[in-house]
Amino acid sequence: MVLVLKQGATKKRIRTILDNLAREIKPKGVDVYKYCGKINLKKDALNIQKDLRNEWK
């Protein structure tokens, strides 16, 4: 899709162009924000990460 933004365009015109672009673009993949805060960890996340990295040594 090509949108033409001419020199001297007003803020209102730029905003309408951006709104039209946002309406036409559909996000790909999974909405990860719906999983935010759903995981309960038994240990601290940093300690889990260190343990996983130390498995290779």
Residue frames as a rotation matrix with the C-alpha (Angstrom) as fourth column:
MET 1
0.586 0.810 0.000 0.00
0.810 -0.586 0.000 0.00
0.000 0.000 -1.000 0.00
VAL 2
-0.583 -0.752 0.308 1.28
0.761 -0.638 -0.119 3.46
0.286 0.165 0.944 -0.87
LEU 3
0.586 0.680 -0.441 0.22
0.777 -0.626 0.068 6.60
-0.230 -0.382 -0.895 0.92
VAL 4
-0.116 -0.596 0.795 1.29
0.724 -0.599 -0.343 9.95
0.680 0.535 0.501 -0.44
LEU 5
0.480 0.139 -0.866 2.22
0.763 -0.555 0.333 12.62
-0.434 -0.820 -0.372 2.06
LYS 6
0.372 -0.284 0.884 2.77
0.675 -0.571 -0.467 15.92
0.637 0.770 -0.021 0.32
GLN 7
-0.684 -0.690 -0.237 4.93
0.696 -0.518 -0.498 18.74
0.220 -0.505 0.834 1.58
GLY 8
-0.868 0.329 0.372 2.94
-0.372 -0.927 -0.046 21.27
0.330 -0.178 0.927 3.58
ALA 9
-0.162 0.833 -0.528 0.33
0.283 0.552 0.784 18.78
0.946 -0.023 -0.325 4.78
THR 10
0.031 0.268 0.963 -1.52
-0.786 -0.589 0.189 19.79
0.618 -0.762 0.192 7.92
LYS 11
-0.831 -0.323 0.453 -1.43
-0.552 0.577 -0.602 17.83
-0.067 -0.750 -0.658 11.15
LYS 12
0.032 0.937 0.348 -5.08
-0.644 0.286 -0.710 16.89
-0.765 -0.201 0.612 10.64
ARG 13
0.616 0.151 -0.773 -4.35
-0.768 0.337 -0.546 15.47
0.178 0.929 0.323 7.17
ILE 14
-0.432 -0.848 -0.307 -1.35
-0.666 0.529 -0.526 13.52
0.609 -0.023 -0.793 8.46
ARG 15
-0.658 0.248 0.711 -3.45
-0.583 0.429 -0.690 12.10
-0.476 -0.869 -0.138 11.30
THR 16
0.463 0.886 -0.040 -6.16
-0.693 0.334 -0.639 10.93
-0.552 0.323 0.768 8.87
ILE 17
0.313 -0.445 -0.839 -3.55
-0.740 0.440 -0.509 9.25
0.596 0.780 -0.191 6.68
LEU 18
-0.750 -0.646 0.138 -2.08
-0.569 0.526 -0.632 7.44
0.336 -0.553 -0.763 9.70
ASP 19
-0.297 0.734 0.611 -5.54
-0.643 0.319 -0.696 6.40
-0.706 -0.599 0.377 10.90
ASN 20
0.650 0.524 -0.550 -6.38
-0.755 0.361 -0.548 4.97
-0.089 0.771 0.630 7.47
LEU 21
-0.111 -0.792 -0.600 -3.10
-0.665 0.508 -0.548 3.08
0.739 0.338 -0.583 7.44
ALA 22
-0.805 -0.190 0.562 -3.70
-0.583 0.429 -0.690 1.65
-0.110 -0.883 -0.456 10.91
ARG 23
0.144 0.955 0.261 -7.18
-0.739 0.279 -0.614 0.49
-0.659 -0.104 0.745 9.90
GLU 24
0.682 0.148 -0.716 -5.92
-0.695 0.436 -0.572 -1.38
0.227 0.888 0.400 6.85
ILE 25
-0.363 -0.866 -0.345 -2.93
-0.586 0.500 -0.637 -3.11
0.724 -0.029 -0.689 8.47
LYS 26
0.797 0.603 -0.030 -3.89
-0.398 0.563 0.724 -6.25
0.454 -0.565 0.689 10.34
PRO 27
0.100 -0.806 0.583 -1.54
-0.974 0.040 0.222 -7.52
-0.202 -0.590 -0.782 13.04
LYS 28
0.265 -0.123 -0.956 0.16
-0.438 0.868 -0.233 -10.85
0.859 0.481 0.177 12.42
GLY 29
-0.658 -0.636 -0.404 0.77
-0.032 0.559 -0.829 -13.53
0.753 -0.532 -0.388 14.97
VAL 30
-0.014 0.573 -0.819 -0.49
0.835 0.458 0.307 -13.94
0.551 -0.680 -0.485 18.50
ASP 31
0.377 0.194 0.906 -1.74
-0.284 -0.906 0.313 -11.27
0.882 -0.375 -0.286 20.88
VAL 32
-0.297 -0.621 -0.725 0.75
0.495 0.549 -0.673 -11.82
0.817 -0.559 0.144 23.70
TYR 33
-0.738 0.014 0.675 -0.74
-0.444 -0.763 -0.470 -9.14
0.508 -0.646 0.569 25.93
LYS 34
0.371 0.928 0.033 -3.64
-0.667 0.242 0.705 -11.40
0.646 -0.283 0.709 26.82
TYR 35
0.523 -0.261 -0.811 -1.16
0.466 0.885 0.015 -13.72
0.714 -0.386 0.585 28.57
CYS 36
-0.318 -0.702 0.637 0.46
-0.157 -0.624 -0.766 -10.94
0.935 -0.344 0.088 30.60
GLY 37
-0.431 0.045 0.901 0.57
-0.882 -0.232 -0.410 -11.81
0.191 -0.972 0.140 34.31
LYS 38
0.596 0.768 -0.235 -0.75
-0.724 0.640 0.256 -15.37
0.347 0.018 0.938 33.85
ILE 39
0.252 -0.586 -0.770 2.40
0.139 0.809 -0.571 -17.29
0.958 0.037 0.286 34.81
ASN 40
0.848 -0.036 0.529 3.11
-0.525 -0.197 0.828 -18.10
0.074 -0.980 -0.186 38.45
LEU 41
0.192 -0.881 -0.432 6.77
-0.220 0.391 -0.894 -18.87
0.957 0.266 -0.119 39.08
LYS 42
0.861 0.061 -0.505 8.07
0.420 0.475 0.773 -20.77
0.287 -0.878 0.383 42.10
LYS 43
0.035 -0.921 -0.388 11.55
0.892 -0.147 0.428 -19.18
-0.451 -0.361 0.816 41.84
ASP 44
0.256 -0.087 -0.963 12.87
-0.136 -0.989 0.054 -15.77
-0.957 0.117 -0.266 40.88
ALA 45
0.974 0.213 0.076 13.03
0.049 0.130 -0.990 -15.28
-0.221 0.968 0.117 37.10
LEU 46
0.481 -0.866 -0.138 16.69
-0.841 -0.411 -0.352 -14.24
0.248 0.285 -0.926 37.21
ASN 47
-0.215 -0.538 0.815 17.65
-0.730 0.643 0.232 -17.42
-0.649 -0.545 -0.531 39.08
ILE 48
0.568 0.475 0.672 15.75
0.119 0.760 -0.638 -19.54
-0.815 0.442 0.375 36.55
GLN 49
0.947 -0.234 -0.222 17.62
-0.290 -0.317 -0.903 -17.83
0.140 0.919 -0.368 33.73
LYS 50
0.081 -0.973 0.218 21.00
-0.997 -0.078 0.024 -18.41
-0.006 -0.219 -0.976 35.42
ASP 51
-0.029 -0.027 0.999 20.16
-0.371 0.929 0.014 -22.08
-0.928 -0.370 -0.037 35.99
LEU 52
0.854 0.406 0.324 19.20
0.147 0.410 -0.900 -22.56
-0.498 0.817 0.291 32.35
ARG 53
0.731 -0.642 -0.230 22.43
-0.591 -0.428 -0.684 -20.95
0.340 0.636 -0.692 31.16
ASN 54
-0.100 -0.814 0.573 24.53
-0.962 0.225 0.152 -23.06
-0.253 -0.536 -0.805 33.53
GLU 55
0.639 0.389 0.664 23.07
-0.260 0.921 -0.290 -26.31
-0.724 0.013 0.689 32.15
TRP 56
0.963 -0.236 -0.129 25.37
-0.089 0.172 -0.981 -26.03
0.254 0.956 0.144 29.13
LYS 57
0.242 -0.937 0.253 28.58
-0.907 -0.311 -0.284 -25.91
0.345 -0.160 -0.925 31.16
